[in-house]
């Protein structure tokens, strides 16, 4: 099997539908987690969309499963689905081996809770720990194969965060 055969097999596989959640607080900082399988890299919560499930409902479910946040407020979303391919070096479980990569929808939520209110253990643990970070720093903190994805939605979400905070500070 040569490189062309491997490429054909990879491109014949479908993308897995997935949703990513960016959660920010009143300081404009976003929650990122250090992945169990990628110590030292930080990313936003994300997860698969079940068959027949609406992506916004999936986002709320995954947000609760991954970091224990239930009452986040929807702000906006990136207008397009963003694909990325799994690198060959990634050790995928048998479920994910059926896919070429992921096709993601990114949603922005506001939540003014504390990290101590988050629960990383009530479901299958995805993150070793979580922290707040400036959104523009997330592009450098994420694993290499997701940097292009983050570079697409981060500028839009940074602006939306600033606008949301400005609008809500006026109403107080």
C-alpha positions, 0 to 999 in steps of 0.5 A: 500500500503506497501513499496514494492508497492511504490518501484514497482510504482517508478521503473515502471516510466521512467527517464526524459532525461535532460541536465546539463551545467557547464559554466566556465570563464578564471579564471576557476570558474564555474557558479552556481545558488541558486534554487528558490525551494532550497534556500541555495543550489547551482547547475549548470543550467539544463533542460529537453530535448524536444522530438526529440531534440539533447541534445547539442541543448537542452543544448544551449537552456536551458543555454539561458533560465535559465541564459541568456547565448547565446554565450558559447563555447562547450569544452567537455562532460561527456561520459555517461548518469547519472541517479538519482532518485527523493527522495520521499520527493521532491514536484514534479509538475504534469509533473515531477510526471510521472518520476522516476528521471532524466537521465542526460547528462553533457556538459562543456562550456567556457564563459568569460562573467560577472554575470551582463550579465546574465538574470535570469528573461527573462524565467521562473525563476529557480534561485534566484541568481547566483555566480562563484564558484570553481568546486570542491566546487559544490559537497558540495553545491548541494542538497543531492540527486544530490551529487553522480551525481556531484561527477561523472563528476566534476573531469573530468571537473576540469581537462578539465577546467585546460587544456583549460585554459592552452592551451588558455593562450599559444595561447595569 
